[in-house]
Amino acid sequence: MLETGLEKKILPGSQETIPAAISDIGCEREINEDRYAVIDSPAGRAWVVCDGMGGVSGGDLAAELAIKAIRRALEGRDFESPEPAVRAAIEEANRVIVLRRQNPAFASMGTTVAGVITQGNHWVIAHAGDSRVYLVRGGAIQQLTKDHTYVQELVDKGLIAKEEAMSHPQAHVLTRCLGAGPQLSLDVKHLWCWESSEEVSEDKIVICSDGLYSLVDDWEIAEAVANGSPQDSCVSLVEMARGRGGYDNITVAVLPVPGELRDEDPGYRTESPYEDLKRRALVETGKVSSSELAAQLVKQLFMMLILMLIGSFATLLVMIFQSVG
């Protein structure tokens, strides 16, 4: 990862519909302690942002260790669903950092984590610390995560107003992070993607470190994300934060949603990007021929048809017995 300037990641595809991410060192820091990653795994595609702390005592190392541990855990096991996958991966990252902190030179290092993993239409959000995940729909924005900070606890208790939190002298004192102890409390949220009635969905997910939202208001994030492509949004948000001092590292990822995210499961499942890539890879490498793949799909459709017929027949029998009775 670059230590200076912009590091930009854009996946192949349409300008408007593909995710993008940028990590920038900012204007005052000597090193970039932020890290992000895109990870394709059996559990789905994950986007992860980590904001390391510890400065010369290893903040950048903590974030790097976390990203590598999460990648190994997600890629190394065939999880059936995203929540146990992301929990196991982040817990492994915490274990690695706790062990490294036993070295006195790295005793104060740690990192936040905020991640989104998608499997079909199922989106799982997990975080610890004060890196955030937002949902942007049109011009509106909703913070999906709650900061694990001392000032957030003060806000929750009604001791200070929400507007006072960012300017509070203890604004960045964390109550949770990776590396703080062997037991990690992780917040997890489930969302499902529903088909949108609009031709182009306005839903987008934003993952960012505090170097962005401490200088750019939520409504400004919503405006930039709603009115530009993910790539352009990332660039404009980083430039906005830098223009206001950029005193911290700045990382932001913008993920378009192919529909509308809701709290309820729609009751159907779509194929995850990983499953599609895996199927294509099998065909391309010759492990499964196109004809074999077609036969598998026909077999699956035939089985679905049989199950539907059995269900219809059973329903008909019940109706006949009820009418006779």
N, C-alpha and C positions, 0 to 999 in steps of 0.2 A: 504494500500500500504506500502511496506517495506520502511523504512527510510535509510537502508544501503544495500550495495551489489546490486545484480541484481534481478530485478523482471521480470520474463519472462512469456509471454502468448503465447500459441500455441493451435490452434484449432485442433480437431480430424481430421485425414485424412492422405493423402499421404505427405511424407516429402517434396517433391518438389512443391506441388501445393497448400499448405495451407499457410495462412498468419501467421506472427509471430511478436511479439513486445517485447522490453526490455526497462525498465527504470532503470537507475543507478545513484546513488548519486554522482559519480565522486570521485576525490581524495582530494578535498579541502573543500567542503561544509559540513556543519553540518546537514543540512536537505535537503530532496529532494523536490524541488518546482515544479517539473514536474509531470504531471499526463497524463494517456491515458485511453481510454475505447473502447470497442467493443460493439455496441448497435444494437440489432435486433428490428426493428420497422415496422409498416405498410408502412412506406415510403421507406424501404430498410434497408440494413446493413450499419452502419456507423462506421468508425474508426476515433477517435478524439485524438489529442495531444494538451495539454495545458502546457505552460511554465509560471509559476507564478513569480511575482516580488513583492518585498516588504520585503524580508528577515523575520526578527523577527516581522515585521509589517503585516505579513499575506500572503506572496507569495504562500506558500503551501495551505493555506486556500482558496485563490482566485481560484487557479487551481482546487481544490476539489469542491468548490461551482459551478464552471463553468461546470465541468463534470456531476455533479448531476443534475443541471438545464437542461442541454442538454438532458440527459437521460429521465428525467421526461417529457419534452416537446415532444420528439420523440415518446416515448412509450404511451403517454397519449392522442394523437390525431390521427385520421385516415386520414393523408394527402394523397392526390391522387398522388402527384409527389414529387420528392426529393428536388427541389430547395426551394419551400415555406416552406417545413419541416425544412430544415437546417437553413434557414433564421430566422424562428420563434424561433427555439431552441436556436440559438446563441444570438438573441436579448433578449430572456428571461434570459439567463446567464448574459448578460451585465446588465440587470435591477437588478438582484439579487446582483451583485457585487457593483453597484453604491449605492444601498441602504445600504449595509454593510459598505461602505466607510464613511458613515455619523458618524460612531463611530470613534472618534479621534484616537483610538489605531490602526485602520486599514485604515487610511486616504490615505496612499500611496500605497495600494495594488492594483494589477491588474494582468492580465494574457493575453498571446497570445492565439490564437486558430488556429489550422489547421486541417481540417477534410475532409474526403472523404466519400460520401454516394453513394451506388450503388443500383439501382433498375433495375433488368434485365440487359440489355446491356447499360443502361444509367448510367454514372458516373458523379457526381457533386462534384467539389472541392470548398471549401470555406475557407477563412482565414482572420485574422486580426492580425498584428504584424509581428514578424520575424521568427516564426516557418515555415518550408518550406515543400512543396510537390514537389517531382521529378518524372519524368518518365524515366525509364531505359529500353533501348532496345538494347540487345546485349551488346556491350562495350560502347555504347553512352548514354549520360545522358542529360536531358533537365529539367531545373527548371521551373515548371509550375506556381509558385507563385512569386510575387515580394515583397521583404521585405518592410514593412512599417516602415522605419527608416530614421533618419536625413541624414545619409551618403548615402543612396540610392537616396535621393533627390539630393544630391551633384553630384552623378554619373550621374543621369538623366539630370542634367543641364550642364554636362561637366566640372564641377569644379574640380573633382578628377577622377583618373582612377579607373576602377572596381577593379584592383589588390590592390589598396590602401585602399579599404573600410574596410576590416577586421582589419587592423592595425591602423585605425584612432582612436584618443582618444575618439571620441563620437560614436564609432561604434554601441553601443547597446542602443542609445537613440531612443525610439520608437515614431512614429508619430500617430500610432493607436494601441489600445489594448482594451480589455474588462475592463470596470470600469472607463475609462477616462472621460466619460460623458454619458448623457442619450441617445444621438443619436450616433449610431454606423454605420460607413461606412464599409461594408463588400464586399470583392472581391469574385466573384463567377465565376467559369469556368465550361463549359459543355464539356464532351467527351463521345464518344460512342464506344463500343467494337464491332469490326468487326471480323468475322471468319478469322483465320489465315491460310495461305496456308501451314505453317509448322506444323508438328505433335506436336511439343511442342512450345508454344508461348514464346518469349523472353521478352515480356513486363512485367514490374513490377513497381508498385507504391511504392515510399518511402516517409514516413512522418517523420519529425525529428525536434527536438529542436536545437537551435543554439549551444548547448553544443557539438553536433556532428560536424556540418559543419564548425565551427570556428577552429577546429583542424584537420579535415579530408577533403582533397580536393575533389571536385566533381568527378574527374576522379577515385579517389580511392573508392568512394562510388559506382560508376558504376562497377568497377572491382570486388569488393566484392560481389555485388548483382547479377551480371551476372554469376559469377563462383561458386556460392554456393546456397544452399537451403535458404529460408527465415530465418529459425532458425539459421543456421550457419552464414548467412550474418549479422544478428543482433548481434550475439556474437562477431564476428570478428571486426565489426565496433566500438562497445563499447570498446573492448579491445584496439583497435588502438587509440581511443581518450584518454583513461586512460593512455596508454603508453606515450602519449605526454603531460602529465600533468593533464588532466582531471579536469581543474579548475572550470568547471561548471557541473551542472546536465546534464545527457546524456539520451535522449529518442529517439528511432527509431522503426518504424514499416515498414515491407516489405510485400506488398500485391501482389501476383501473379495475372496476368490478363489472363482470358481464351480466349485470342485472341489479337487483335491489336487495341489500342486506337487511334481514329481519331477525328477530329473536326466535321465531318459530321455524321448525323444520317443515318444509313444504311437502314432505312425504315421498319425494322421488330423489334419485341419485344420478348425478352426472359423472362422467369419467374425469379423473384428475389428470393434469398435464403429465405427471410422471407415468401414469398407466399408458397414455397415448404414446409417449416417447419410448417406453419399454416395448410396446407392441411393434412400433415402427422399426426399432433397433433389431428386434428378432427377425423381421422380414429382411432388412438391409444386410444383416450378417449371414443370412442363409440358414439360420437355425430354424426358422419357420418360413415356408414358402407362401406366396400370395394365395395359392390354391388351398393350402392347408388352413391358412387364416380364414379364408372365405368359408371353408367347411366348418370350422369351429363356430363362426358366427351363425351359420345356418342351423347348426345343432342347437345353439343357445336359443335361437328364435323358435325352433321346433318344440323345445322343452317348455318355453314360456307359453306357447299355444296349447300344448297338452294340459298344463296346469290351469290355464284359463277355462278350457273345456270341462275339466274335472270340477272346477269350482262352479261353473254354470249348471252342470248336471246335478251337483249336490243341492244347489239352490232350488232347482226345478223339483227334485224329489221332496224337499221340505215343503214347498208350496202345495204339492199334490196331497201329501199326508195331512196338511192343515185343512185343505178343502174337504177331504174325505171325513176328517174328524168333525 
